[in-house]
């Protein structure tokens, strides 16, 4: 409904000063925890040692942060002394140290801020590649072209084939380059056009793109001023 678009309940906020120190997502997450903590206090839902429980699904619904990211941010905040979590506690109960948080926000000590940012940097983990991403990267490593434009064309083709068919083999990549080398005869524009056809159609077999090219583009790309490149596959000393 239109009312949902403008309702304040569909907006979230964060402390800009804090975001500059610990990062945007942790700052947004902390604002959410502050709100949950405040509601828990008002409803007398805190434990005796002032812990409050976090509903992961609720947090995700208002921040978009999935559970893995929530836990990653919590680990950072624990390392900074802002949060505490009981050991071996799977109830998602947290203690928010407001004093420490306030000290960080109000601090004008550059050395302290620098130390905090170092902790933040150490807690950042590179995102783990999916299996598909890892396989795509491996397939791209089999591209032997040295011309950057040609390499990027092959990379786009590999991405396209994966998007359409979900798999590819080393033999497909090596064979495709051989087909391009033999057909294009050092004509870079021809090579790029054939690869483009394969990318658009998601052809894993490059000969299909060659056949399409022969039917639709052969005359257009015979002009003598077209660019040339050296052999890309490296299977012989001949130029293509």
N, C-alpha and C positions, 0 to 999 in steps of 0.2 A: 504494500500500500504506500501511497505518497507520504503519509504521515510518518512511516518508518524511515523514509529518506532524510527527513529533517529532525527527527527525534534525537535529543541529546544522548539517549541511551545507546545510540549506534555510533557514538564518537568515543575515542580514547585519547589520552594525553600522556605526556611524559615531561620530566624535568630536563630542560635543555642543558643546563650546566652539568648535570649528572651524565647525560648522554655523551657530552664531549670528553668525559673522563673514562667512563666504562663501556661506552658504545650505545647505539640506539636501541637494539633489542633488549639488552639488560635493563635499560632505563624504562622501557615500556613495560617489561615484565615486573619490575619493582613497583611501578605505579599500580599495577593490577594487584600485587600482593598487599600493598598498603591499603587498598580498598577492601580486600577480603579480610585483612586483619582488623580494620575498623569495624566492619560489619560483625565480625566474631566477637569483638569487645562489647558492642551495643547489644548483641543477642546473648551475651554471657556464654559464649561457646568456646572460650579459651580453656585449655587444660590448666591444672594447678600450677604448672611451670610455664604458663603463658604461651604454649604452642597452639597453633591453629591448623586445621586441615585444609588441604588444597584439592579441589575437584579438577582433575586434569582436563576433562572434557569441557568444563565451564571455561577454564583458562584458554583453551584452544579456541573456543567459540568467540571470545572477545579479543584475542591477540593474533589468531591464526597460527600460533606456534605449536607444532606437534610435540608429542610427549618427549621425544629424544632431545629436541631443542630446549624444552622447559628444564629438563634435568641437567643439560649442559650449562645453561645459564645459572641454575641453582648451584652447581659445583663452583662456578666462578665466584658467585656471591658468598659462598661459604669460605672460599679461600681469602676473600677480602674481609671476612669477619662481619659481613652484613647479615648473613643468615646462619642459622644453626639447624642441624638435623640430627635426631637421635640415631645412634649407631644401630644397624640391623632393624631399622624401623621402616616397614613397607606401607605405613598408613598415610604417607604424604603429609605428615605433620611437620610444620616449620616454625621456627622462632625468628622473628624479625627484630634485629638490634637497631632500633631507631636512632639511638645515640651515635653509633658508629656511622650510620648513613648520613645523619645530619652533619657530623664532623667532616665527612668526605665532601659533601656538597658545599659547605661553608669554608673549607680550607683554602688558604691562599699560599700554602707552602708548596712551592714548585717541586721540591725534592720529593715530598709525599705523593703529589699527583703523578710524578714521573714513576715512582715505585709502583703505584697502583696500576698505571698503564702497562708496566712491564708484566705484572701478574695477569692482566687482561690478555696481553699478547701471548703469553705462555699457555693460556687456557684455550686459545683458539685452535681448533683442530681442523686440518684440511678435510673437506667433505670426501667421504669414501666413494670411489667410483662404483657405479652399478656394473653388473656383469656385462651388459650391452655396451656401455661406454668403454670398458676395458678392452672388449673385443674389437670395437671400432678403432680405438687407438692402435691396437696391434695390426689391424689391416692397413691403416695409414702408414705404418712403419715399413710396409712392403712397397710403397711408392718410391721409385728410384729417380724420378724426374728431378732435374736440378733447376729447371726454370720455375720460378715461383708461381707464375700465373697458371702454369700447367699443373703444378702440385696442388694448388688450391682447387682447381677444377676436379682433379681426381678425388680430393677429400670431400668435396660437395657430392660427388657421385656416390662415394661410399656411404655418406650420411643418408642419401636418398634411398639407396638400396636397402639399408637397414630399416628406414622408416616404412618402406613398403613391404619388404619381405622378411625382415627380422633376423636375417643371418647372412653370412658371407664367409668365404674361405680364402686362404692365401692363394690358392690356385686361380681363383676368380680374378684377384687383383693382378697377379703376374701375367695371366693370359690376356687380360684387358689391355695392359700396356704393350704387349707384343702385337696385338691386333691394331692398336693405334699406330705404333711405330711402322708396321708394315704397310698400313693403308695410307697414312698421311704423307709419307715421303718428305719428311722435314718441314712440312707446312703447318706452322703453329695454329693458324686460324682454322684449318681443317680439323686438326686434333681437338681443339677447344670446342668446335661445333659438334663433333661426334660425341664427345664426353657430355656436352650440354644436353644432347638428345637423350643419352642414357640416363642422365640425372633426372630430367623431367619425367621420363617414363618409368624410372626405377628399374631399368634393365640391368640385371647382374651379368648377362652375357653381352659383351661389347659388340659382337657381330650383329646383333639385332639393331643396334644404333647405327652401325655402318650401313646396313641394308636400308634403313630409313633415310639416312643421309644420301645414299645413291639415288633414291627415288625422288627426293625433294630438294636437295641442295647441291648436287654434284657440279652443275654448270656454274652456279653463283660463286663457288669457292675455288674456281680454277684460275682466277686472276693472278698475273705474274708478280704483283707487288706484295703478295701475302708474306707474312713473317715466317722465318725458319728457325728451327732450334736443333740442337744436337740430339743424338739418340738418347732416349730416356730410360730404357730398360737395362741397357748394358749387356745384352746377350751376345753382342759382337762388336766389332770396331766400325761397322758401317753406320752412316748417318741415315736418318729415316725420312 
